[in-house]
Amino acid sequence: MHEETTAAAQLKDELLPAPAGSKPDRTNGLPPRAILDLDQFVRGLFVAKSVNTEKDDLQKQGFTYAAETNWDAADGTGAEIVLIKFRGSTEARHYIGSVSASTESSASALAGVPDGYVLTANSKNRYGDIIMQARFTVDDIAVHMHYYSHATADRAGLTTLARAQYTRLTKSITTPSPRP
């Protein structure tokens, strides 16, 4: 249990920091920079009627834990980044593929991130924002990002954010952490 707690804390440390001047986004009920167990993950990220099904699916897919952060930036954009640890890289890729197959939006490649892609909502949400998502994997970690921009899609903003998260994760995986 101690190893898993330490590993979860390390995953949380891999989250990108919020931009200067940003504030936490409280719409999903999750605090920024949180470690999430399976129950917290499904309650925070899925609609109530699908929580039990998603929980069962994630258990089968090898969900271990997740780390999440969120913010509303001073420039009017908002973001939520979730790093989801699975038992293996196959399970992480399967999760990204399955969650993407169930999304109604147009998808395109995410430049600079191998096998990554961007999904853009086909219309504004009730706040007038366009919701974009970036999804990719790094080893056994699935990355799921939501990015909100007012009135028009900000692909460049999301791409920059996704590349920064990808770089941060790939550096930590290729640089072994010291053993206690």
Solvent accessible surface area in square Angstrom, and as a share of the most:
residue,aa,sasa,rsa
1,M,189,0.84
2,H,143,0.64
3,E,145,0.65
4,E,80,0.36
5,T,79,0.46
6,T,51,0.30
7,A,34,0.27
8,A,6,0.05
9,A,40,0.31
10,Q,85,0.38
11,L,9,0.05
12,K,60,0.25
13,D,86,0.44
14,E,35,0.16
15,L,0,0.00
16,L,18,0.09
17,P,85,0.54
18,A,47,0.37
19,P,58,0.36
20,A,103,0.80
21,G,61,0.59
22,S,27,0.17
23,K,145,0.62
24,P,58,0.36
25,D,15,0.08
26,R,155,0.57
27,T,112,0.65
28,N,39,0.20
29,G,63,0.61
30,L,16,0.08
31,P,69,0.44
32,P,41,0.26
33,R,85,0.31
34,A,13,0.10
35,I,65,0.33
36,L,3,0.01
37,D,77,0.40
38,L,24,0.12
39,D,56,0.29
40,Q,71,0.31
41,F,2,0.01
42,V,1,0.00
43,R,153,0.56
44,G,14,0.13
45,L,47,0.23
46,F,39,0.16
47,V,100,0.58
48,A,92,0.72
49,K,188,0.80
50,S,28,0.18
51,V,27,0.15
52,N,117,0.60
53,T,83,0.48
54,E,46,0.21
55,K,55,0.24
56,D,72,0.37
57,D,55,0.29
58,L,1,0.01
59,Q,96,0.43
60,K,159,0.67
61,Q,25,0.11
62,G,0,0.00
63,F,23,0.10
64,T,44,0.26
65,Y,13,0.05
66,A,0,0.00
67,A,1,0.00
68,E,0,0.00
69,T,2,0.01
70,N,3,0.01
71,W,7,0.02
72,D,69,0.36
73,A,16,0.12
74,A,86,0.67
75,D,113,0.58
76,G,52,0.50
77,T,19,0.11
78,G,2,0.02
79,A,0,0.00
80,E,11,0.05
81,I,0,0.00
82,V,2,0.01
83,L,0,0.00
84,I,0,0.00
85,K,48,0.20
86,F,0,0.00
87,R,163,0.59
88,G,19,0.19
89,S,37,0.24
90,T,89,0.52
91,E,52,0.23
92,A,0,0.00
93,R,126,0.46
94,H,105,0.47
95,Y,7,0.03
96,I,10,0.05
97,G,39,0.37
98,S,43,0.28
99,V,22,0.13
100,S,18,0.12
101,A,90,0.70
102,S,90,0.58
103,T,39,0.23
104,E,160,0.72
105,S,29,0.18
106,S,70,0.45
107,A,65,0.51
108,S,51,0.33
109,A,78,0.60
110,L,4,0.02
111,A,56,0.44
112,G,57,0.55
113,V,7,0.04
114,P,84,0.53
115,D,129,0.67
116,G,6,0.06
117,Y,46,0.18
118,V,0,0.00
119,L,6,0.03
120,T,30,0.17
121,A,32,0.25
122,N,117,0.60
123,S,79,0.51
124,K,113,0.48
125,N,42,0.22
126,R,209,0.76
127,Y,126,0.48
128,G,18,0.17
129,D,26,0.13
130,I,18,0.09
131,I,45,0.23
132,M,2,0.01
133,Q,25,0.11
134,A,0,0.00
135,R,5,0.02
136,F,1,0.00
137,T,27,0.16
138,V,11,0.06
139,D,85,0.44
140,D,22,0.12
141,I,14,0.07
142,A,0,0.00
143,V,0,0.00
144,H,18,0.08
145,M,0,0.00
146,H,33,0.15
147,Y,16,0.06
148,Y,49,0.19
149,S,6,0.04
150,H,120,0.53
151,A,42,0.32
152,T,96,0.56
153,A,48,0.37
154,D,46,0.24
155,R,95,0.35
156,A,76,0.59
157,G,20,0.19
158,L,0,0.00
159,T,15,0.09
160,T,93,0.54
161,L,28,0.14
162,A,0,0.00
163,R,104,0.38
164,A,43,0.33
165,Q,0,0.00
166,Y,45,0.17
167,T,59,0.34
168,R,88,0.32
169,L,0,0.00
170,T,35,0.20
171,K,131,0.56
172,S,41,0.27
173,I,75,0.38
174,T,108,0.63
175,T,88,0.51
176,P,118,0.74
177,S,68,0.44
178,P,124,0.78
179,R,221,0.81
180,P,169,1.06
